[in-house]
Amino acid sequence: MPAPCAALLYAPDGYDTSRPKLMGRHAAGEGFLAGLVRHSGFDRLVALTRGDADAEAFRRHAAALGARVPAEAIDEADLQRLGGIGCLLLPGPGLGPFAWRRRRLGGAAAFSLVGVTHTVASAGAMDSIAEALTAPVEPWDAIVCTSTAVRAAVTRLLEAEGAWLRRRLGATRIEGPALPVIPLGVDAAALAPDPAVRAEWRARLGISEGDVAVLHHGRLSFHAKAHPLPMLLGLARACAAAPGGAKVVLILSGWFADGTQRRAFAEQARALAPDLVIRLVERPETGTTIRAAADIFTLLSDNVQESFGLAPVEALAAGLPVVGTDWDGLKDTVEHGITGFRVPTLLAGPMPDLAERHESGQDSYDAFIGGVAQFTAVDVAAATQAFAALIGDAALRARMSRAARAAALRRFDWEAVIGLHRGLWADLAALRRDARGERAAPLRGEERVPRRPDPSVLFADYPTGRLTPETRLVLAPGLGDAEAALGRAMAVAALTGGAPRRDLLPGAETLRAMLEQLESGPASAALLTVALPPARAWRAHRALGWLLKIDVVRVSAG
């Protein structure tokens, strides 16, 4: 097995699908980890973690997903070790924070940063994407876009930010990260149709084999996922296409964020589709097997919160033809007329007031995306036609079912998707090998991270003076030898607040060695630390400031 060429930034929150408020990014995160476990081919799995608890959580999670190779955790404090791996895989699109940390290490070509889009509608996501032009992001970094639609949105953000930088600063070279399109994946084997499970679910829900069951699965949200009106109207009007004696059953499977969402779905169902048979299945009963009960899957997404749409791909893997909108990621995943039907959508505008209110905090994120969705139309007539075609033609459903399952296996199974990621990692490695150094490399003596400089430099004009290598020091009066001086230092350190960051001080032996050199009289700070390795010398030098602070040493008057 080859050594790993990518490490995952792991914090349990990003991969927890048991949480009450489940979002697409959580399902995508755990799915990606499962894909790595099963299809990376690495001799070990590697994650960058913060602290022992997260490291242990990563090992447990990998084991629970069936890992047969060791799971290794690298602490964030040892970021430089990623140079021996190759890529750091981030759970979102923001490359900036780790790009700056990498630059501080002085090895921008040591490893690549690879982010991924989920929603790009939030202010935080937009800011993190735009920062890619001003942070030390390199050509061997990438933001994986899960759909061609989301890549277009990311490109617009970067182009607008680049135009601003040109006009504001006269910038002549505006370069961002690579923007490859790689879809999210699914475990196609786990989603394979199962006749026994189908019979069990349909008996439980009171659906006969001759009935046509249409499944809508995921977050049940009118403002942040898919407004139910087009689905309810379309199905209510398409019921007439059902073969004689059969009924159409809508299975609403998922979870409501709050009582308002629950009430909205119930009220709209009564008002718009009073004769439509509806079965509600809520978490935790939904699971992965609910798809077996259905004949058709639908997601008429109309929301900019969406950027890919994992549920329709899971439905394809379960062999369900999909009635989806011609919207964001569904444009890539649902092949119109082959694996399902894409219903046209129309986005109205302008909406500068929504952007301004969201930016200023007058509108919450939910209010922002809900406002955009209110002016996004789904073609109800086309939805009705699509539902009617599938409801009334069992042969069409069977043909599309086979095509859907085949497409999922070929394009979206994690084995295929991880293969695309491995190809990307290899391409980025080639760019690193050919690199002639980082862009805008710092000049000698220049701060590597200008927004977070060394505080002893930034605040150099605050004190009377600075402790320099030439500063001469002497033991404080009354301290005749190094042992007495060290004893006072350790006594102060033991007091509450005596050394608030004791972890930043060198060990007692280093302090003793410096104090011993003062037994014979004044000495420069440089002389006190000259015998130490460079990595320890600068820490010892600043520790002299603490010894001055607690009156163990003083600045020599002579």
N, C-alpha and C positions, 0 to 999 in steps of 0.2 A: 504493500500500500504506500502511496506517496505521502510525504509530509504535507500538512495543511498549508494552503496559500492564502487563507482568509480566516480572520477571527471575528467573532460576533460580539458587539457591545451588548452585554446582558444585564438587565435589571428586571426582576420578576414582574413588575407592573406591566411591562411592554409585551409580555408573553402569557398573561393570565387570562384564560377563557372562562374561568369559573366566576368571575366578578359579576355583580348584579347588573351594572351598566356596561354591557358588552358592546364594544365598537369594532368596526371592521379591522382596524389596525391591530387589535389584540388577536383576532382570529388569524390574520395574515402573519403576525409575528410568530405565533406558535406553529402555524403551518410551515413557515420557512424553516424553523428550527427542526421540525420533524423531517422536512425534506433533506436538510443537511445530514441529519442522523442516518437516514436511509440511503442517500444517494451521493454524498460527497466523495466517497471512496478514500477519505483521508485516514491516516493511521492513528489519528486522535482528533478530538474536537476541542477547539480552543475558543475561550471567551475572555473578553476584558471585563472585569468586574470591579465593584467598589466595596471592599470589605469582605470579611470572612463569610458573613451571612449570605450575601449574594453569590459568592463563589460556591458555597454548599448548595444553594438553591439551583444553580446551573447544573451541578453534577446530578442532583436528584431529578431535575427535569429531563436531562438527557437520558438518564437511566429509565425513567418512566416511559419515554418514547421509544425505548428498545435499543439504545446505543450498545454496540458490541465492542467499541474501542474506548480507550480512556478519555475522560473529559477533563481538560486542563484549564485552570483559571489563572489569568495574569492580572495582578492588581493594577489599578489605574496609575498607581505611583511608579510602576515599572513600564510606562508607555513605550520606552525605547526598545523593549523586547519585541515590539511588533515589526521591527526591521528584519527580524528573522522569520517572519510569517509572510507578509506581503500586502495584505489588505485588511482594513478595519471596516466592518459592515455596520452601519449606523441604522437605527430604527426609524429615522425620519429624513427629511431632505436637508437639514441643516448641517453643513460641513464646517462652518466658520469656527466654532469653539475648538474642535480638535485640530483644525488647520493651524490655528494660532499656537496650540500646545505643541504641535509637531515642529513648528518653526522655532520655538523656544529651545527645543532639543538640538537644533542645528542640523537636522537631517531630513529636509523636505522630500528628498527622493528616496528615503528609506522605506516608505510604505505608502499605499494609496488609501484614500478615504472614499467609501462607497455608500451614499445615502439612498433613500428610496422615498417616493411620493406615496402619501395616503391622501388625505384631503389637502388641497392647496388653497382652500377658501378662507381659512382663518388668518387673522392678522399675524399671528406668530409664524405660521407656515410661509406666508408671503415675505415677511422680514428675513427669515432664515434663508430663503432662496435668493433674495436680492443681495444678501451679505456675501454670497459666493463671488461677487465681482470685486469686493474690497478686502475680503479676508485673503490670506495667502493660500488660496486654492490653486492647484497645479493642473496641467494638462492630463496627468495620470490619475486624477480624481474623477468621480462620476456621481451623478444623481440618476438612479434608475427610475425611469418613468413607466408606470404600469400600463399606460395606454397612449395611443397616438394623440388623443384629445388632451390628456393631461400634459404631455410633452409640449403641445402647442401653447397651453396656458403658461407653463414654466418659461418657455421661450419668450412669450410676450412680456412677462415680468422682467426677465433679464435684459431684453432689448430696451424697455422703458427705463430701467435703472442705468443702463449703459449710455443712453442718450442724455440723461441728466448729468452723469459724470463728465461726459464730453463738454457740455455747455458750461457746467459749473466750474470744472477744474482744468479744462483744456486737455483732458485725457486723450491720448492717441492710440493706445492699445487696450482694448477691452476684451478680455478673454475669460470665459467661464469654464466650468467642468464639462465633461462629456455627458450627453443626455441619451443614453441608450434606452430603447423600449423593450422591457422584459415583463411579461404578465405575471400575475400571481399564479400560484399553482394549487393543485388539489391532490389528495390521495385517491386516485381513481379506483383502485382496488377496493378500498373501504366503502365507496359509494356505488358499487356495482348493483344492479337490480337484483332483488331477492324475492321470488314469488311467495315464499312462506311469510316473510315479513309484510309483504303487500296485503296478503289475505288477512293477517292479524290486525293490521291497522284499519283496513276497510271495515272489518267486522266491528271493531271498537267504535268507529265513527259512524256506523250505520250507512255505509256506502256499498251498494251492490256492485257486482262485477260489470253489469251493464251500464252503470252510471258513469259520468265523466267528471273526474275530480281535478280541479284546478288549484294548484298550490301557490300561495304567496308566503315566503319564508324570510324572516329577518326582523330588523327593528320595525315595529309598527308605529310609524311616525308620519304625520301629514306634512310636517314642516322641514324634516331633516332627512327624509329618505324617499318617500313616494306618496303623493297625495292619492287617497283611495278613490276619488271621484271617477277618473277615467276607467279604472278597473271595474268598479261597481256598475257604472252605466254600460260599459262594453259587455260585461258578462250578462247583465240583466237582459240586454237586447239580443244577445247571441243565443240565449237559451232555446229560442224557437228552432235552432238548427239541430238540437239534440234528437237522436233517433227515437222513434215511437216508444213511449213508456219509460225512457231513461230520464234521469234528472241530472242537472248540473249542480255540483257541490263545490263551493269555494272553501278551501282550507286556509284559514289565517293562522299561520304558525310563527311564533316569535315572542316578543315582549314589548310592553308599553312602558315608556319612560315615566309616565305619571297618569293621574286620573283624567286629565284633559285629553290626552291622546286616546285613552280608552273610550271616553264619552264621544269624541269626534267620530271614531270608526263606527260606534253603535248608532249614533244619530244619522250619519250619512247612509249607513246600510238600510235603516228603516225608511228613510226618505227617498232614496234613489233606487234601491233594489229590494222592495218589500217582499217579493216572491222568491228571491234567490236564497237557496239553502246554504247556510254558512256554518262551518264547524271551527271553533276556536281551540287551538292547542298552544298552551303557553309553556315557557321555560319553567322547570327543567325538563319537561316531558318531550320537548321538541326533538332533542338529540340529532343524530345523523340519519336515523332510519325513517323519519317522517316522509321523506321524498318518495319512498316506496309506495305510499298510498296513492300517489297522484298519477295522472295521465298527461298533464300539461303543467308547466311552471310559468309564472308571470311575475315580472317586476317592471312596472311602468315608472321607472325612476325619472324624476324631474328636478333633481336637487344638485346644486354645485358642491355640496358636502361629499357627494359620491365622486370617485375618480376612476374606479375600476368596475366594481360590482362582482364580488366573490360568489354570492349566492347563485346567480345564473350559471356560473361555471360549474359549481357543485351540482346544479340541476342537470347540465349537459352530461356530466360524468355519471349521473344516475339514470341516463337514458331518457330524459324528459325534453320534449320540444319546448322551446322558450318563446313566449310572447313578451318581448321587452321593448323598451323605447330605443329609438335611434339617438342615443345619448351617451356621452363620455365613453367609458370602457366597453359598453355593450356594442358599440360600433365595431370593435375589434373581435369580440368573442362570439356574437350571434351572427351566423351566416344567413342572411335573409333568404327565405325560400328553401333553405337546405337543412339547417338545424333549428329553425324557428322563423319567427317574423319580427322585424324591427318596425315599430310604430313611429311615424314622424313626430318631431317636436319643433317648437318654435319659441325662441327667447326674445321677449320684448325689451325695450329700453327707451331712453337712457335711464340709468340708475345712479348718477353721481351722488345723489342725496344719501343713498344707502351706504355707499363707500365712505362718505364723510361721517355719517352718524356712527358707523362701526369703528372708524379710526378714532373718533373722539371719545368713544365710550358711551355715547348716548344710547346706542343699541347694543344689546348683547350679541354674541355670535349666533345664538339661536334666532334672535329677531332678524339679524342680517340675512341668514340663509333662508329663513322663512319668507322674508320680503322678496328675495330673488325668485324663490319657487312660486310665489303668488303670481308672478308675471311670466311664468314658463308654461306653455300650453302643450298638452299631449293630444294628438288627433284622435278624438273619441270614435269617429266613424271608422278610421283605419283599425283601431283596436277592436271594434265590434267585428269587422270583417275577418281579422286574424283569429279571434276567438271562435267565430262561427265556422271558419274553414276547418279548424282542428277538432272542434266539438262534433261536427257533422261527418267527419271522414276518418274512420278508424284506420284505414290503409295509409292515409297521409300521416297520421300520428305514428304509426309503426315505422314508416320510412324515415321520418324525421328523428324518431327515437334512435334508430340504428346509426344515423349520421351524427347525432349529438354525442353518443357514446364514443364513436370512433374519433371524432374531433377532439374530445376531451383527452382521450388516451394519447393522441398524436401531439397535441399542442400544449395541454395544460397539466398533464400529470407531473408530479414533482421531479420525476427522473428527467423529463425533457427540460423543465424549467431550470433545475439546478445545472444541467448541461449548458444552458445559455449563460448562466452566471459564471460558470467556470471559464467559458470562452471569454467573457468580459474580463475576468481577473487575469487571464493570460495576456490579453491585449494591453491592459494597464501595466503589467510587469514588463512588457516589451518597451513601453514608453518610458518607464523608470530607468531601464538599462541604457536607453539611448539619450537620456536627459543630460544636458550640459550644465546642470545646476538649477536651483530654484529661480523663479522670476523675482525680480526686485530683491535680490539677496542683500542682507544687511551689510553695510560698510563696517569697517573695523571700528569698534567702540560704539556702534549704533545699537539702540535698543531693538531687540528682536520682536517684541510685542509692544508697539508704541502706546497702545491704550492701557496697558498694564505694566508700566515700567518698574524697575527696581525702586522701591520707596525711598531708599537711602539716597537715590539720585533725584527723584522727583521732588522730594522735600528738602533738598540740600540747603535752601536758604532759610529754613525755619530755625535751625540752631545757631548758636554762636560760632561753632566750628564743626569740623568732621574729624572722626578718628581715621587718620591716614597711616600708611605703613611707616611714615617717619615720626609719628607721634611717640614721644618717650614716656614711659610709664615707670612707676615706682610703687613698692608696697606701701599701703596706708600706715600711718604712724600707729605704733602699738602692736603691729604684726611683725614679729622678729624673723619668722621663717615661713617657708612654703606651707608646712603642715598647719600652722596657726591660721594662715590666710585661707587655706582650703577648708579648714574646719568652720571658719566663719561663713564661707560661701555655702557650704552644705547645710549649715544651720538655717541660713536665710531661705535657701531653696525649699527647706522642709516646712516653712511657714505658709499658711494659706495666702496666696497671692504673691509670695516671695519670688517665684519664677513662674508666672502664669503659663508660659509655654516651655516647660522644662524639657519637652521632647526636642526642642531646637538647640539645647545646650550640648556641648561635647561631653564625653564621659569624664569621670573624676581623674583618670590618669592623664588625660590631655590637659586638664586644668592644672594639675600638679606640675606637669613638665614645664608649663609656661611660668608658673609662679616660682619654681625653683631657680629659673634664670634671673629672677629679680632679687634673689637673696644677696647677690654681690653688688647690687646697685641698679640705677636706672638702665633701661634698655628700650630700644625701639620696638614697636608692634611687629615690624617685619622680622626682627631677630627672634622674637618670641615664637613665631610660627614657621620659621624657615625650615625646620627639620621635618615638618609634616608633609604628607602627600598633598598635591594641589586640591584634591577633592575634599580634604579635611581642613586645609589651611584657611580657606575663606570662612568656614564655619567657626573655626577657632578665633579668627580675627574679630568677627562681630561679637563673639562671646566676651571679648575684652571690654566691650561696651557695657555688658551686664555687670562685670566685676567692678567697673567704674561706678555704675549706678548704685551698687550696694556698698560702696566705700571699702572694698577689699584692695583695690589699687587706685592710684591717683595719677594725674598728669604731672610729670616731673617739672619742677620750676626751673631747672638748670638745663 
